Amino acid sequence: MKVLFIGGTGTISSAITQQLAETDCELYLLNRGTRNSGLPDGVNILQGDINDEAAVARLIENMHFDVVADFIAFHPEQLERDYRLFNGKTKQFIFISSASAYQTPLSDYRVTEGTPLSNPYWEYSRNKIACEEYLMKQYRDNGFPITIVRPSHTYSERSIPLGVHGSKGSWQVAKRMLENKPVIIHGDGTSLWTMTHNSDFAKGFIGLMGNIHAIGESVHITSDESVTWDQIYEIIADALGVKLNAVHVSSEFLAACSSDDLRGSLLGDKANTVVFDNSKLKRLVPEFVATTRLDQGIKQTVQYILAHPELQLEDPEFDAWCDKVIGALDSAVKAVTE
């Protein structure tokens, strides 16, 4: 199978690249070459910027693929470009959308591929919906062989998966835990969430590649494990070897207090209970099963980050913001009770 990934070095795509490199797949990555140092042997690089359409068209002029997957498209005009570049050059085009495109707030916490797409809280999700709508039109009108994949919260060994963190990543929350400082958990900590290790996601994704039954279909790929946010943070603290000092804060309050887009990432995503039904994926890929339990995956991630100081990016602005939010809550309690 001859495959082209647009991107190929991110959290999701890197695990797929790694697993495909262990097969007889002829894999090409199209990217600017800034993150290729850790790629496995045997991966072919097409160095270029996908946004330079003319240059990419020259690169692939005499090439045809069994599968093309775009991991870095976020806006419909980027898919319009992909259609111009790859229509007639691939047997399957896979677009990586997002499970945050599903109806928010949900009318039923059990999410299937038939759950409506609607997210008034997050522009990112609305853009992904628009991308899906464009591709489905090309499939219906022109026979463009698309498959839409919707990841949810997928993580790797390079970043601890969290609900609330700063712009520099998750390390500052881990650092607060190690220093026994209070850590913010959105809501009351009891809503259900699903986190998927990227190695498990890769297994489902590879099973959809070249799969004739996946053409024209939308499929989410997640673990079957559901956990509460309290459990998630307890798992992280346990992996760090410390006791969790949690402070629960309303998601609406956090969104109103933050200069980051917590309205989208919380109210439009993580603040909602979701339980994914993976029946469709398992019909298409009967061998799929997510085998990395969250406590096991997070333990591996924490150990990796502790062993790699370059991943321990401190975020003093986020740290000060946490202290300010928690201080405001303490002041509010005193104002009411005194």
ZIQUIKA-V516973 format. One record per backbone hydrogen bond with DSSP energy under -1.0 kcal/mol. NH is the residue of the N-H (numbers start at 1). CO is the residue of the C=O. E is the energy in kcal/mol with one decimal. If there is no record, write none. Layout:
<<NH	CO	E> <NH	CO	E>>
//
This chain:
<<3	26	-2.7> <4	67	-2.4> <5	28	-2.9> <6	69	-3.1> <7	30	-1.7> <14	10	-2.4> <16	12	-1.1> <17	13	-2.9> <18	14	-2.2> <19	15	-2.2> <20	16	-2.7> <21	17	-1.9> <23	20	-2.0> <26	1	-2.8> <27	25	-1.1> <28	3	-2.6> <29	44	-2.8> <30	5	-3.1> <31	46	-1.2> <39	36	-1.6> <43	40	-1.1> <44	27	-2.7> <46	29	-3.3> <48	31	-2.5> <52	49	-2.6> <53	51	-1.3> <56	52	-2.3> <57	53	-2.6> <58	54	-1.6> <59	55	-1.9> <60	56	-2.1> <63	60	-2.2> <65	89	-3.2> <66	2	-2.6> <67	2	-1.6> <68	92	-2.4> <69	4	-2.5> <70	94	-2.2> <71	6	-2.1> <78	75	-1.4> <79	75	-1.1> <80	76	-2.2> <81	77	-1.7> <82	78	-1.9> <83	79	-2.6> <84	80	-1.9> <85	81	-2.2> <86	82	-2.9> <87	83	-2.0> <89	86	-2.5> <91	65	-1.2> <93	145	-3.0> <94	68	-3.1> <95	147	-2.5> <96	70	-1.5> <97	149	-3.2> <99	151	-3.1> <101	98	-1.6> <102	99	-1.5> <103	116	-2.8> <104	118	-1.9> <111	275	-2.8> <115	112	-1.8> <118	101	-1.4> <126	122	-1.9> <127	123	-2.6> <128	124	-1.7> <129	125	-2.3> <130	126	-2.3> <131	127	-2.2> <132	128	-2.4> <133	129	-2.5> <134	130	-2.1> <135	131	-2.3> <136	132	-2.7> <137	133	-1.7> <138	134	-1.9> <139	135	-2.1> <140	136	-2.7> <141	137	-3.1> <142	138	-1.8> <143	139	-1.2> <144	138	-1.8> <146	144	-2.0> <147	93	-2.3> <148	217	-2.8> <149	95	-2.8> <150	219	-2.6> <154	152	-1.3> <155	196	-2.1> <169	166	-1.4> <174	170	-1.5> <175	171	-2.7> <176	172	-2.1> <177	173	-2.1> <178	174	-2.4> <179	175	-1.7> <180	177	-1.6> <181	176	-3.0> <183	245	-2.9> <185	247	-2.5> <187	249	-2.6> <193	227	-2.9> <196	153	-2.6> <198	155	-2.5> <201	197	-2.1> <202	198	-2.2> <203	199	-1.1> <204	200	-1.5> <205	201	-2.5> <206	202	-2.8> <207	203	-1.4> <208	205	-1.1> <209	205	-1.0> <211	208	-1.7> <214	211	-2.0> <216	146	-3.9> <217	214	-1.8> <219	148	-2.9> <221	150	-1.3> <227	193	-2.5> <229	191	-1.1> <230	189	-2.6> <232	228	-2.1> <233	229	-2.4> <234	230	-2.2> <235	231	-2.5> <236	232	-2.0> <237	233	-2.4> <238	234	-2.5> <239	235	-2.2> <240	236	-1.6> <242	237	-2.5> <247	183	-2.6> <249	185	-2.1> <254	250	-2.4> <255	251	-2.5> <256	252	-2.0> <257	253	-1.7> <262	260	-1.9> <265	261	-2.2> <266	262	-2.4> <267	262	-1.1> <268	263	-1.3> <269	266	-1.4> <270	265	-2.3> <271	266	-2.8> <272	269	-1.7> <274	192	-1.4> <275	109	-2.4> <277	111	-3.0> <282	278	-2.2> <283	279	-1.6> <284	280	-2.1> <285	281	-3.1> <288	285	-2.5> <297	293	-2.7> <298	294	-2.9> <299	295	-1.5> <300	296	-1.9> <301	297	-2.2> <302	298	-3.0> <303	299	-2.3> <304	300	-2.2> <305	301	-2.6> <306	302	-2.6> <307	303	-1.3> <308	305	-1.2> <311	308	-2.3> <312	309	-1.6> <313	311	-1.7> <319	315	-2.3> <320	316	-2.4> <321	317	-2.0> <322	318	-2.5> <323	319	-2.0> <324	320	-2.2> <325	321	-2.6> <326	322	-2.7> <327	323	-2.4> <328	324	-2.2> <329	325	-1.9> <330	326	-2.2> <331	327	-2.4> <332	328	-2.1> <333	329	-2.3> <334	330	-2.1> <335	331	-2.3> <336	332	-1.6> <337	333	-2.4> <338	334	-2.2>>
//
